[in-house]
Every structure is written in structure tokens, then in C-alpha cells.
Amino acid sequence: MERLGTGIGWRPEIAEAVEHMPGVDWVEVVAENLCPGHPPESLLRLRARGVTVVPHGVSLGLGGAERPDEGRLNALAERAEALCSPLVTEHIAFVRAGGPLTASDRLEAGHLLPVPRTRDALDVLCENVRIAQEALPVPLAVENIAALLSWPGEEMTEGQFLYELADRTGVRLLIDVANLHTNHVNQGEDPAKALAELPLEAIAYVHVAGGFERDGVWHDSHAHPVPGPVLDVLTDLASRVSPPGVLLERDENFPEPGELERELGAIREAVELGRTATGRPSGDVGTPGESTCVPTAGRRPVARTADTGPARERLALGQTALLSALVAGTPAPEGFDGVRLGVQARALASKRAGVVAKVAPELPVILGEGYRAAFLTYAQGHPMRGGYRRDAMDFVESLLLDGRPEDAGVRRELRGWWLERSGPAPRSSRPAVRVARAARRVLLRR
């Protein structure tokens, strides 16, 4: 397995700092934020210097009940080829539910949600991973996620679940030690036990990130310094295996470059401490192998699972019920902790408001201090059914149709914003739909 070394998550806000940061052997970039034909110049300069770039996907939903979307898989493959990446990564999570399997509206979480550790979910996940492996030009690694809640009736521990997944599919693992710590605080799961159960030879690389604790719940924010307990989990992992790569994640609230460099130094020290405890030679993480621009497939599965249709239907019903409770206010499914569901629901709404403010930065300016409260009120009765840009449009449309805000000048600004981005009314063969859409546009123009 290729040695990556010590890396950092590349983000536009710290692109220049990363380019000049000493000791950065590789970077990881959110795949959905890249256009394959026009990658950022910063990434091209890093790649020209021999710095490995790994695309990290967030929208496949490999743990969902449906098979992976072909378009999303093709997009991930294009990014891997454009960046000459040695592998691509995704998450063991579901991000949407509903649709044909449940004969219900599709719902989007806008977040990575945990998969139940059951035989049904494992069978579905294994088939989804195989589909992804066959569609990608390079090996796939999948990441364990942080969870604020757990499913009732789980049949395996996290370590057992990941071991079976890797054993049945040959997929590599991206182990996030911050997520192991999160699940320790929130679910009482022992990180050491999880590490002891993992197939350590399948590890592709390791994530390290910061977070914060509030009211007994750990939030994996990626916006705070890496705490000591997370570094301790990293040291424990490094005492068991030499990780091919370790990467620092930071997604917002970016500090000065010097602080990021100090965090990278602390990560190297934690790895070295674990390695010293076992007497292994030093320098493995800091000595990446030479990257070659030759796509290679990962180890392919030796056999397919049996028909997953019934398992997919059962999983779809459970995931749809959970996501509906989180984003649409329906009753909590039986067996779930209502308090934790509330914490997760508020976290999803808060994240949604924050991301919409990023993709449509004009809205917080137009609405001022009232933006966040208005959006959270909107979110309570309007689940996200498309991407965040569609969500921003639907939010403004909802405000205008309700005659809000009260300030006529602000409403005019919002109408102008919406009309500029709405484009022509979609055509429909149904007269009633055409009339309704026309009436809506007339109302929004007032």
C-alpha cells in the first residue's frame, strides 16, 4: 500500500498557507467542490511538486438503501483521474432516504448519518461498495463516521462491522480517530476495543480532527483544535500498525498557519509515541512513497452477496422513518432516544442554515440578523429535497409567498434575488401545474 505521509485537508480558505506549509506530503480535497476540467491552480501547483491529492466524497451515500447513483460515481471517477490520485475515499453513511423503495418523497439529510450495524445493512453496504469499486479507476477507501445517535437492535460492534465489510469486499478503510472518540463520548464505545477488532492491514490512511463537548455530547466540528483524547486514540492506533498516512481535517474557523503547523507537529509526535512503544523504526509516516500517475484498481470482491432486494426494502423503511423524524418533524421511530434525536435534528438544521448562507451569501446580507431565525423556522416545516442551492431558492420562495419579511424594501431585494436565479418557468404537460407555476411567479413578482 502506498505510503502517503503527513497531510492536511485542502480548503480554498487556506490554499496559500498549505502551499507554503513545510512537511505537507499530501492533501485531501472534498470531491464535490471540484470541477474536473478546471481544478484550482493551487492544487495543480501542489500536484506539479509531487504532492499527492486525494478526492474525498461526501454525497454517494454508500450506506443508503438505494444502489449508488451512476452519475455521482462517474463524477468521483473523473476527479480521481483529473488529479492523478492513487485512491478515492467516501463514508459509511446514508445521506438521503425515501423515494421508490418506500413510495414516498425523497428526503436529503445534508449530513452523514449512521448506518445500523445489522446484517441487512451490511449486506446492502457490501453490494454498494462493490458497485462503487467496479466503477472507479482507483482503489476505494471508506470512512467510519461520528454519530450523535445509535440504532436500536444493532447486531455488531463498530469494529466487527468494519472487519466484515473489509473482509467481504476487499475495500480499504479510512479510520477517523476523532470519530472513534466522538462515539466514545456519545455512545460509550471503547476506541481501544474498536481498534483491536479492525483489520489493521486494510487501513489506507487516518483522519484527525477537533471538536467540542456540550451538555455531555461531543460535536465533531472540524472547527476546533485537536484535543488530547483524540491524539491518544491516534497513539494507540500507531502502537498497533504504522498508518500509511495521517491527515489533519479543518473545515472552518481556520487559525493562523502557524497553529495548523503546530497541530501537524502534534500529530507526528502522537504517531511517533505509539511507534516508540512497540520499538518500530521511526519515520514511516513522514516518508511517503513516490506517487505514480497510473490508475490501479483495488482488490475486487471474490463473490457477490445473495439478492439484497428484501434487505434494501427493510433498510429503506428504517432510514426513511429516522430521517423524516429528524428533518420533517414526524414521530421518533420506536427504540430511538428522543433526546438524542432532538440534538441531531437541531444540529442538522443549524448546519443547513450555515451551508445555505455559504452557497447564497447574499441572503444573510439582505435579511441581516434575522436570517438564521427565519431559516430555522422555515426548516422545521420544509425538509431539504434537493441540494443546498435549491434549498436557498425554496427558502426565499417560502418567505415571499408568506408575505415576509414585513419590510417592503427587504422583500423587493429578495424578489429580485429569486427572480434573477429562477430562470424560465419549467414546462409541464399538465395544465393545472402550468397554471399553478404561473400564479406562483406572478405572486413572487408583486
RODRENTOR-32079 format. One record per residue (C-alpha): x, y, z; residue number from 0. Coordinates in steps of 0.02 Angstrom, whole numbers, plus 50000, padded with zeros to 5 digits. Layout:
N
+-------+-------+-------+--------+
|    c1 |    c2 |    c3 | badren |
+-------+-------+-------+--------+
|     X |     Y |     Z |    NUM |
...
+-------+-------+-------+--------+
***
This chain:
446
+-------+-------+-------+--------+
|    c1 |    c2 |    c3 | badren |
+-------+-------+-------+--------+
| 50000 | 50000 | 50000 |      0 |
| 50068 | 50170 | 49951 |      1 |
| 50137 | 50275 | 50094 |      2 |
| 50060 | 50448 | 50093 |      3 |
| 50147 | 50531 | 50240 |      4 |
| 50077 | 50679 | 50338 |      5 |
| 49940 | 50781 | 50256 |      6 |
| 49808 | 50914 | 50279 |      7 |
| 49636 | 50942 | 50208 |      8 |
| 49648 | 51068 | 50066 |      9 |
| 49517 | 51206 | 50076 |     10 |
| 49509 | 51368 | 49973 |     11 |
| 49522 | 51473 | 50131 |     12 |
| 49694 | 51401 | 50174 |     13 |
| 49755 | 51358 | 49999 |     14 |
| 49901 | 51480 | 50000 |     15 |
| 49953 | 51429 | 50176 |     16 |
| 49951 | 51245 | 50129 |     17 |
| 50061 | 51277 | 49977 |     18 |
| 50195 | 51355 | 50087 |     19 |
| 50175 | 51241 | 50238 |     20 |
| 50329 | 51134 | 50274 |     21 |
| 50310 | 50947 | 50295 |     22 |
| 50147 | 50926 | 50198 |     23 |
| 50166 | 50768 | 50094 |     24 |
| 49988 | 50757 | 50029 |     25 |
| 49818 | 50841 | 50033 |     26 |
| 49638 | 50786 | 50029 |     27 |
| 49501 | 50886 | 49942 |     28 |
| 49311 | 50873 | 49951 |     29 |
| 49269 | 50793 | 49784 |     30 |
| 49102 | 50881 | 49760 |     31 |
| 49186 | 51051 | 49772 |     32 |
| 49296 | 51019 | 49620 |     33 |
| 49265 | 51041 | 49434 |     34 |
| 49373 | 50908 | 49347 |     35 |
| 49405 | 51017 | 49196 |     36 |
| 49456 | 51168 | 49299 |     37 |
| 49542 | 51116 | 49460 |     38 |
| 49605 | 51259 | 49568 |     39 |
| 49777 | 51323 | 49520 |     40 |
| 49837 | 51290 | 49697 |     41 |
| 49801 | 51104 | 49679 |     42 |
| 49887 | 51100 | 49509 |     43 |
| 50042 | 51181 | 49583 |     44 |
| 50044 | 51056 | 49727 |     45 |
| 50022 | 50912 | 49606 |     46 |
| 50164 | 50977 | 49496 |     47 |
| 50276 | 50973 | 49650 |     48 |
| 50236 | 50790 | 49677 |     49 |
| 50109 | 50818 | 49818 |     50 |
| 49976 | 50681 | 49811 |     51 |
| 49795 | 50742 | 49802 |     52 |
| 49655 | 50626 | 49860 |     53 |
| 49470 | 50663 | 49819 |     54 |
| 49358 | 50637 | 49971 |     55 |
| 49174 | 50612 | 49927 |     56 |
| 49028 | 50659 | 50040 |     57 |
| 48871 | 50628 | 49936 |     58 |
| 48871 | 50447 | 49875 |     59 |
| 48776 | 50380 | 50024 |     60 |
| 48854 | 50206 | 50013 |     61 |
| 48761 | 50156 | 50172 |     62 |
| 48593 | 50204 | 50099 |     63 |
| 48460 | 50080 | 50042 |     64 |
| 48474 | 50126 | 49858 |     65 |
| 48616 | 50074 | 49744 |     66 |
| 48747 | 50210 | 49713 |     67 |
| 48698 | 50338 | 49583 |     68 |
| 48793 | 50311 | 49421 |     69 |
| 48814 | 50498 | 49391 |     70 |
| 48892 | 50526 | 49562 |     71 |
| 49009 | 50379 | 49536 |     72 |
| 49062 | 50445 | 49366 |     73 |
| 49095 | 50616 | 49441 |     74 |
| 49205 | 50541 | 49577 |     75 |
| 49300 | 50440 | 49447 |     76 |
| 49328 | 50596 | 49341 |     77 |
| 49402 | 50688 | 49489 |     78 |
| 49520 | 50545 | 49530 |     79 |
| 49582 | 50541 | 49351 |     80 |
| 49597 | 50731 | 49337 |     81 |
| 49705 | 50738 | 49494 |     82 |
| 49800 | 50577 | 49457 |     83 |
| 49750 | 50513 | 49629 |     84 |
| 49807 | 50344 | 49696 |     85 |
| 49638 | 50314 | 49780 |     86 |
| 49471 | 50396 | 49821 |     87 |
| 49375 | 50396 | 49984 |     88 |
| 49195 | 50403 | 50043 |     89 |
| 49094 | 50372 | 50201 |     90 |
| 49000 | 50229 | 50280 |     91 |
| 48841 | 50330 | 50297 |     92 |
| 48673 | 50369 | 50222 |     93 |
| 48633 | 50546 | 50166 |     94 |
| 48459 | 50529 | 50089 |     95 |
| 48306 | 50418 | 50106 |     96 |
| 48133 | 50393 | 50036 |     97 |
| 48098 | 50377 | 49851 |     98 |
| 48040 | 50224 | 49753 |     99 |
| 48086 | 50095 | 49885 |    100 |
| 47963 | 50172 | 50008 |    101 |
| 47843 | 50255 | 49884 |    102 |
| 47875 | 50420 | 49973 |    103 |
| 47956 | 50587 | 49938 |    104 |
| 48145 | 50585 | 49938 |    105 |
| 48225 | 50673 | 50086 |    106 |
| 48402 | 50743 | 50096 |    107 |
| 48495 | 50747 | 50260 |    108 |
| 48632 | 50867 | 50208 |    109 |
| 48740 | 50769 | 50329 |    110 |
| 48819 | 50598 | 50356 |    111 |
| 48703 | 50488 | 50459 |    112 |
| 48749 | 50321 | 50540 |    113 |
| 48707 | 50153 | 50463 |    114 |
| 48631 | 50022 | 50579 |    115 |
| 48756 | 49885 | 50617 |    116 |
| 48642 | 49745 | 50563 |    117 |
| 48656 | 49602 | 50438 |    118 |
| 48532 | 49688 | 50322 |    119 |
| 48632 | 49850 | 50321 |    120 |
| 48796 | 49756 | 50299 |    121 |
| 48731 | 49657 | 50150 |    122 |
| 48670 | 49816 | 50066 |    123 |
| 48830 | 49911 | 50105 |    124 |
| 48940 | 49770 | 50037 |    125 |
| 48846 | 49769 | 49872 |    126 |
| 48851 | 49958 | 49860 |    127 |
| 49038 | 49958 | 49892 |    128 |
| 49064 | 49826 | 49757 |    129 |
| 48965 | 49931 | 49633 |    130 |
| 49074 | 50081 | 49675 |    131 |
| 49235 | 49981 | 49662 |    132 |
| 49189 | 49922 | 49488 |    133 |
| 49150 | 50099 | 49431 |    134 |
| 49307 | 50182 | 49498 |    135 |
| 49478 | 50182 | 49412 |    136 |
| 49574 | 50176 | 49577 |    137 |
| 49551 | 50090 | 49745 |    138 |
| 49413 | 50148 | 49862 |    139 |
| 49430 | 50176 | 50049 |    140 |
| 49280 | 50205 | 50162 |    141 |
| 49274 | 50304 | 50323 |    142 |
| 49191 | 50271 | 50490 |    143 |
| 49083 | 50419 | 50540 |    144 |
| 49043 | 50511 | 50702 |    145 |
| 48868 | 50484 | 50771 |    146 |
| 48756 | 50580 | 50890 |    147 |
| 48634 | 50436 | 50900 |    148 |
| 48631 | 50247 | 50885 |    149 |
| 48509 | 50125 | 50807 |    150 |
| 48410 | 50005 | 50917 |    151 |
| 48437 | 49819 | 50892 |    152 |
| 48614 | 49828 | 50823 |    153 |
| 48695 | 49658 | 50797 |    154 |
| 48880 | 49705 | 50787 |    155 |
| 49006 | 49823 | 50863 |    156 |
| 49087 | 49954 | 50750 |    157 |
| 49247 | 49853 | 50742 |    158 |
| 49155 | 49693 | 50694 |    159 |
| 49052 | 49785 | 50563 |    160 |
| 49207 | 49862 | 50482 |    161 |
| 49301 | 49697 | 50488 |    162 |
| 49164 | 49604 | 50395 |    163 |
| 49146 | 49745 | 50269 |    164 |
| 49332 | 49741 | 50227 |    165 |
| 49338 | 49551 | 50228 |    166 |
| 49190 | 49531 | 50109 |    167 |
| 49233 | 49669 | 49986 |    168 |
| 49420 | 49699 | 49998 |    169 |
| 49385 | 49884 | 50023 |    170 |
| 49514 | 49988 | 50114 |    171 |
| 49474 | 50084 | 50272 |    172 |
| 49495 | 50267 | 50313 |    173 |
| 49497 | 50267 | 50502 |    174 |
| 49447 | 50432 | 50583 |    175 |
| 49513 | 50429 | 50761 |    176 |
| 49414 | 50587 | 50803 |    177 |
| 49256 | 50493 | 50756 |    178 |
| 49307 | 50348 | 50868 |    179 |
| 49324 | 50475 | 51010 |    180 |
| 49156 | 50552 | 50966 |    181 |
| 49071 | 50382 | 50976 |    182 |
| 49159 | 50350 | 51142 |    183 |
| 49084 | 50508 | 51219 |    184 |
| 48913 | 50495 | 51137 |    185 |
| 48884 | 50307 | 51133 |    186 |
| 49001 | 50241 | 51267 |    187 |
| 49100 | 50140 | 51139 |    188 |
| 49280 | 50097 | 51183 |    189 |
| 49402 | 50159 | 51049 |    190 |
| 49532 | 50031 | 51102 |    191 |
| 49408 | 49888 | 51078 |    192 |
| 49361 | 49954 | 50906 |    193 |
| 49544 | 49964 | 50855 |    194 |
| 49575 | 49788 | 50920 |    195 |
| 49436 | 49720 | 50809 |    196 |
| 49487 | 49812 | 50650 |    197 |
| 49581 | 49731 | 50505 |    198 |
| 49728 | 49849 | 50526 |    199 |
| 49811 | 49789 | 50366 |    200 |
| 49664 | 49866 | 50270 |    201 |
| 49696 | 50043 | 50332 |    202 |
| 49727 | 50166 | 50189 |    203 |
| 49753 | 50317 | 50300 |    204 |
| 49693 | 50406 | 50457 |    205 |
| 49593 | 50564 | 50490 |    206 |
| 49622 | 50676 | 50641 |    207 |
| 49509 | 50823 | 50684 |    208 |
| 49446 | 50932 | 50825 |    209 |
| 49276 | 50959 | 50903 |    210 |
| 49192 | 51015 | 51063 |    211 |
| 49082 | 50945 | 51202 |    212 |
| 48918 | 51024 | 51252 |    213 |
| 48795 | 50953 | 51380 |    214 |
| 48880 | 50784 | 51375 |    215 |
| 48875 | 50772 | 51185 |    216 |
| 49032 | 50780 | 51078 |    217 |
| 49013 | 50876 | 50916 |    218 |
| 49136 | 50831 | 50779 |    219 |
| 49150 | 51011 | 50717 |    220 |
| 49313 | 51009 | 50617 |    221 |
| 49324 | 51190 | 50676 |    222 |
| 49421 | 51172 | 50839 |    223 |
| 49597 | 51115 | 50888 |    224 |
| 49630 | 50929 | 50901 |    225 |
| 49607 | 50882 | 51085 |    226 |
| 49720 | 50769 | 51186 |    227 |
| 49600 | 50620 | 51193 |    228 |
| 49594 | 50612 | 51002 |    229 |
| 49784 | 50613 | 50994 |    230 |
| 49783 | 50473 | 51123 |    231 |
| 49675 | 50366 | 51008 |    232 |
| 49797 | 50404 | 50866 |    233 |
| 49942 | 50348 | 50976 |    234 |
| 49850 | 50187 | 51017 |    235 |
| 49821 | 50153 | 50832 |    236 |
| 50004 | 50191 | 50791 |    237 |
| 50058 | 50067 | 50926 |    238 |
| 49965 | 49931 | 50830 |    239 |
| 50009 | 49974 | 50649 |    240 |
| 50110 | 50102 | 50550 |    241 |
| 49974 | 50205 | 50465 |    242 |
| 50015 | 50236 | 50281 |    243 |
| 49957 | 50416 | 50302 |    244 |
| 49885 | 50534 | 50431 |    245 |
| 49786 | 50690 | 50386 |    246 |
| 49726 | 50842 | 50484 |    247 |
| 49549 | 50898 | 50442 |    248 |
| 49492 | 51078 | 50468 |    249 |
| 49336 | 51141 | 50380 |    250 |
| 49303 | 51312 | 50456 |    251 |
| 49359 | 51436 | 50589 |    252 |
| 49533 | 51424 | 50514 |    253 |
| 49676 | 51477 | 50627 |    254 |
| 49840 | 51557 | 50578 |    255 |
| 49956 | 51444 | 50477 |    256 |
| 50073 | 51429 | 50625 |    257 |
| 49937 | 51347 | 50729 |    258 |
| 49899 | 51221 | 50591 |    259 |
| 50085 | 51181 | 50580 |    260 |
| 50089 | 51152 | 50768 |    261 |
| 49941 | 51034 | 50755 |    262 |
| 50030 | 50937 | 50618 |    263 |
| 50181 | 50927 | 50732 |    264 |
| 50073 | 50860 | 50874 |    265 |
| 50002 | 50728 | 50756 |    266 |
| 50177 | 50672 | 50707 |    267 |
| 50226 | 50663 | 50891 |    268 |
| 50072 | 50558 | 50933 |    269 |
| 50114 | 50435 | 50794 |    270 |
| 50296 | 50428 | 50848 |    271 |
| 50245 | 50397 | 51028 |    272 |
| 50141 | 50248 | 50975 |    273 |
| 50280 | 50181 | 50864 |    274 |
| 50410 | 50201 | 51001 |    275 |
| 50303 | 50099 | 51119 |    276 |
| 50322 | 49948 | 51004 |    277 |
| 50502 | 49978 | 50953 |    278 |
| 50466 | 50001 | 50768 |    279 |
| 50583 | 50110 | 50663 |    280 |
| 50535 | 50294 | 50656 |    281 |
| 50496 | 50398 | 50503 |    282 |
| 50364 | 50292 | 50416 |    283 |
| 50226 | 50423 | 50409 |    284 |
| 50346 | 50561 | 50361 |    285 |
| 50419 | 50463 | 50216 |    286 |
| 50290 | 50447 | 50078 |    287 |
| 50317 | 50334 | 49931 |    288 |
| 50338 | 50407 | 49757 |    289 |
| 50168 | 50438 | 49677 |    290 |
| 50140 | 50374 | 49502 |    291 |
| 50002 | 50432 | 49386 |    292 |
| 49939 | 50258 | 49340 |    293 |
| 49762 | 50216 | 49397 |    294 |
| 49754 | 50046 | 49478 |    295 |
| 49601 | 49952 | 49534 |    296 |
| 49580 | 49896 | 49713 |    297 |
| 49564 | 49714 | 49765 |    298 |
| 49400 | 49654 | 49693 |    299 |
| 49273 | 49552 | 49789 |    300 |
| 49278 | 49365 | 49763 |    301 |
| 49090 | 49338 | 49769 |    302 |
| 48929 | 49436 | 49772 |    303 |
| 48802 | 49428 | 49910 |    304 |
| 48631 | 49349 | 49885 |    305 |
| 48485 | 49453 | 49823 |    306 |
| 48482 | 49612 | 49927 |    307 |
| 48309 | 49668 | 49872 |    308 |
| 48216 | 49624 | 50034 |    309 |
| 48358 | 49693 | 50141 |    310 |
| 48355 | 49855 | 50042 |    311 |
| 48169 | 49874 | 50070 |    312 |
| 48183 | 49846 | 50257 |    313 |
| 48332 | 49964 | 50270 |    314 |
| 48241 | 50096 | 50166 |    315 |
| 48091 | 50094 | 50283 |    316 |
| 48201 | 50116 | 50437 |    317 |
| 48310 | 50253 | 50363 |    318 |
| 48162 | 50348 | 50294 |    319 |
| 48072 | 50344 | 50462 |    320 |
| 48228 | 50407 | 50551 |    321 |
| 48268 | 50545 | 50426 |    322 |
| 48086 | 50601 | 50424 |    323 |
| 48089 | 50618 | 50613 |    324 |
| 48249 | 50720 | 50601 |    325 |
| 48201 | 50840 | 50462 |    326 |
| 48012 | 50834 | 50444 |    327 |
| 47953 | 50825 | 50625 |    328 |
| 47869 | 50655 | 50613 |    329 |
| 47864 | 50546 | 50771 |    330 |
| 48025 | 50464 | 50829 |    331 |
| 48041 | 50284 | 50770 |    332 |
| 48023 | 50154 | 50907 |    333 |
| 48181 | 50120 | 51006 |    334 |
| 48271 | 50284 | 50972 |    335 |
| 48323 | 50404 | 51109 |    336 |
| 48208 | 50553 | 51088 |    337 |
| 48330 | 50673 | 51171 |    338 |
| 48471 | 50622 | 51055 |    339 |
| 48354 | 50635 | 50905 |    340 |
| 48318 | 50814 | 50958 |    341 |
| 48503 | 50853 | 50972 |    342 |
| 48534 | 50780 | 50799 |    343 |
| 48385 | 50871 | 50723 |    344 |
| 48445 | 51039 | 50789 |    345 |
| 48621 | 51003 | 50729 |    346 |
| 48557 | 50962 | 50554 |    347 |
| 48452 | 51121 | 50546 |    348 |
| 48598 | 51226 | 50608 |    349 |
| 48717 | 51152 | 50481 |    350 |
| 48589 | 51176 | 50344 |    351 |
| 48570 | 51360 | 50387 |    352 |
| 48758 | 51381 | 50386 |    353 |
| 48786 | 51296 | 50219 |    354 |
| 48644 | 51391 | 50135 |    355 |
| 48725 | 51552 | 50198 |    356 |
| 48886 | 51497 | 50112 |    357 |
| 48810 | 51448 | 49945 |    358 |
| 48696 | 51601 | 49945 |    359 |
| 48796 | 51732 | 50043 |    360 |
| 48679 | 51871 | 49985 |    361 |
| 48538 | 51806 | 50096 |    362 |
| 48617 | 51843 | 50266 |    363 |
| 48660 | 52016 | 50198 |    364 |
| 48482 | 52051 | 50138 |    365 |
| 48397 | 51979 | 50293 |    366 |
| 48528 | 52038 | 50418 |    367 |
| 48520 | 51969 | 50594 |    368 |
| 48351 | 51890 | 50558 |    369 |
| 48421 | 51768 | 50429 |    370 |
| 48461 | 51624 | 50547 |    371 |
| 48299 | 51629 | 50645 |    372 |
| 48198 | 51641 | 50484 |    373 |
| 48288 | 51495 | 50406 |    374 |
| 48273 | 51383 | 50560 |    375 |
| 48086 | 51420 | 50565 |    376 |
| 48073 | 51376 | 50381 |    377 |
| 48174 | 51216 | 50404 |    378 |
| 48052 | 51149 | 50535 |    379 |
| 47917 | 51126 | 50405 |    380 |
| 48017 | 51109 | 50245 |    381 |
| 48136 | 50960 | 50231 |    382 |
| 48277 | 50977 | 50106 |    383 |
| 48231 | 50883 | 49947 |    384 |
| 48373 | 50940 | 49833 |    385 |
| 48544 | 51018 | 49852 |    386 |
| 48586 | 51171 | 49956 |    387 |
| 48564 | 51293 | 49811 |    388 |
| 48389 | 51226 | 49782 |    389 |
| 48361 | 51242 | 49969 |    390 |
| 48408 | 51426 | 49963 |    391 |
| 48285 | 51457 | 49821 |    392 |
| 48145 | 51364 | 49912 |    393 |
| 48180 | 51461 | 50072 |    394 |
| 48163 | 51630 | 49987 |    395 |
| 48010 | 51574 | 49891 |    396 |
| 47928 | 51519 | 50053 |    397 |
| 47963 | 51687 | 50134 |    398 |
| 47891 | 51784 | 49988 |    399 |
| 47736 | 51677 | 49970 |    400 |
| 47703 | 51706 | 50156 |    401 |
| 47723 | 51894 | 50134 |    402 |
| 47881 | 51903 | 50235 |    403 |
| 47984 | 51993 | 50291 |    404 |
| 47871 | 52138 | 50341 |    405 |
| 47994 | 52266 | 50273 |    406 |
| 47940 | 52303 | 50093 |    407 |
| 48115 | 52352 | 50041 |    408 |
| 48188 | 52187 | 50101 |    409 |
| 48050 | 52092 | 50010 |    410 |
| 48093 | 52184 | 49849 |    411 |
| 48276 | 52134 | 49868 |    412 |
| 48227 | 51953 | 49898 |    413 |
| 48110 | 51953 | 49748 |    414 |
| 48250 | 52021 | 49639 |    415 |
| 48370 | 51889 | 49705 |    416 |
| 48246 | 51748 | 49675 |    417 |
| 48193 | 51805 | 49501 |    418 |
| 48374 | 51827 | 49446 |    419 |
| 48408 | 51644 | 49486 |    420 |
| 48242 | 51559 | 49450 |    421 |
| 48253 | 51560 | 49260 |    422 |
| 48104 | 51525 | 49150 |    423 |
| 47957 | 51428 | 49221 |    424 |
| 47978 | 51241 | 49190 |    425 |
| 47865 | 51170 | 49056 |    426 |
| 47734 | 51043 | 49101 |    427 |
| 47608 | 50943 | 49001 |    428 |
| 47482 | 50963 | 49141 |    429 |
| 47379 | 51123 | 49127 |    430 |
| 47348 | 51129 | 49315 |    431 |
| 47535 | 51126 | 49350 |    432 |
| 47567 | 51261 | 49220 |    433 |
| 47432 | 51372 | 49296 |    434 |
| 47498 | 51345 | 49473 |    435 |
| 47676 | 51387 | 49423 |    436 |
| 47621 | 51540 | 49327 |    437 |
| 47518 | 51600 | 49475 |    438 |
| 47665 | 51575 | 49592 |    439 |
| 47781 | 51676 | 49481 |    440 |
| 47653 | 51817 | 49469 |    441 |
| 47638 | 51819 | 49658 |    442 |
| 47827 | 51823 | 49680 |    443 |
| 47840 | 51971 | 49562 |    444 |
| 47725 | 52078 | 49665 |    445 |
+-------+-------+-------+--------+
***
